[in-house]
Amino acid sequence: MNTTEWLKRDHELILDALDVLAITAKWAQAGGVVPEQHMRKLIAFFREFADDYHHQKEEQVLFPALLAAGMPRQGPVAVMLREHDMGRDLLRRIEVSLPELDVEAALDYVDLLSLHIRKENEILFYMADRLLEGCDQQLLAQMLTKTENAVPQIFGQDDYRRNFAEIQQACSE
């Protein structure tokens, strides 16, 4: 599995969580009560998995490899980094709004990350595959593994998916 395939696999779980956040925000917008513990679980997922785990692999492995391979510093990598920061800011807004949910921030976060992932999957990763074609994929995989291992995983993907299902059910009753 090459570097971008590895990152796309993470994107699948993040997109599932974004779907749950969108359902939750729309539920709150319609007057439904979203239990605070559910929102805290979603926030923990986005902080632990999307940011600490996934974004770190991009920021510490993929993006430096792209820059070293000749991608302009102020090009797509700068845009992706700026969007990571924007996502962190929106997540903070969501968190400080609890126990009420800042619906606008939640929906903005869903829109930002959904579009961000689409840009990466459809544009940046295509460029990366071409630009890093001659790179040692085994070395990049080792670097990704090292970055993954540096981040303590509190839950596995199955635990996250169970949390998503529980939250989704609570926001549909």
N, C-alpha and C positions, 0 to 999 in steps of 0.2 A: 504494500500500500504506500503510495507516495504521500508527500507532505500535505498536499491540498485535499486528497481523499480523506486523510486523517481528520483534518479540520472540518470538512463537510459533514462527517459523522457527528461531530459535536453540534453542528448547526441544526441537525434534525431534532435533537432533544431541546435545544434552545427555542426552536420554532414551536414545539409542542407547548412549552411553558408560556410563550407569548400568546398562543391561542387561549390558554387558561386565564392569563391576565386580562385579555380582551373581554372574555366572557364575564369575568369578575367585575371589571370596570363598567361594563354595560348593565350588569345586574345592579350595581350601586347607583348608577345613573338613573335607572328606572325606579329607584326607591328601595331596592333590596338591601338588607343588612349583610355586610361581608364580615364574618368573624375575624377579629384582629389576628388570631393565631394563624389563620389561613394566609393572610397577607404577609405575615412575618415569614412563613415557610416559602412563599414565592420570592420575597426579597432575598432570603438566605440563598435560594437557588441561584438567582441572578448574580448575587455577589460572589458566591463560592464557585459555582460552575462556570457561568458565562464570563465573569470578569477575572477572578483569581486563577481559574484553571484554563479556560479557553483563550481569553484575550492575552494572557501571559505567553501562551505558545505562539501567538501571532507576533506579539511585541518583542519577544526575546529570541525567536527563532526565524519565523518566516520573513518578517519585515527587514531585519538586518541582512538576511540572505539576499533579498531582492535589491536592497541598496548596494550591497557588495557586488552584485551581478550587473549593476549599472542603471537601475531604475532611478529616475530623478528624485531627489530628496523632497522636493515640493510637489510631487505628483500624487498618485493614488495612495501611497503609504501615508502621506501627511493627512489626506482626507480621512482615511480609516482611523488614524490616531485621534483626530479631532472628534470623530463620531464616537469613539470609545469614551472620550472625556465627556461628551454631551450625554451619553447614556448613564455615566456615573452620576452626573448632576441630576438627571431626572430621577434616578433611583433614590438619591438622597431626598429629593422633594417628596417622593411617594412615602418614604420611611418616616420623615418628620411629620407628615400629615396624619399619621395613625393616632388614634383609633379610627378616625374618619379617613376615607380614601380620597386622595386628590385625583379625581377621575381624569381630569385634563392631563395631568402628568403621566398617569398610567397609560392612557391612550396614545400620548405623544411618544412614550417609551416603546410601546408596541409598534407604532409606525416607524420610528427611527431604527430600531433593531431589525425589523422585518426588511426594510429597504436596504439597510447595511449588509445583511446576510445575502440578499439578492445580488447586490453589487459585488460582494466577494465571490459568491458561487459562480456568477455568470460572466464577470469581467476580470476581477483581480486574480482569481485562481487560474483562469485561462492564461492570463499574461504570465503568471508565476510558473505554470507548467512549461511554457515556452522558454522563459528566461532562465529557469533553473534546470533545463533539460540536461545540460552537461555536468551538473553538480552531483556530488556523491549523495544519493538519496538515503543510503544507509547511515551516513554521518548525520544528515538532517533528522532522520528517524531517532537516532540516539539522542540528539539534542532535544527533540520533542519529549522523549521518554524522561530525560533528566529534568526537564521543566515540569512535566506532569508529576513526577515523584517529589519535587520540591514543594508541592502544594498538598496539604493534608486533605484527603477526601473524607468528608464527614458522612456522606451518604453515597451509595452506588446509584446507578441509573434506575434500577428497579424501585428503589426507595423513592426517588424523585417522582417516578411515574405514578406510584401509589398516592403520593401527596397530591399530584395533579388531579387524579381521579376523585379524591376526597373533596378537594376544593371545588371542582366542577360540579359535583353532586350537590354540595351545599349551596351553590349559586343557581340551582335549577329547581329547587323545591319551593 
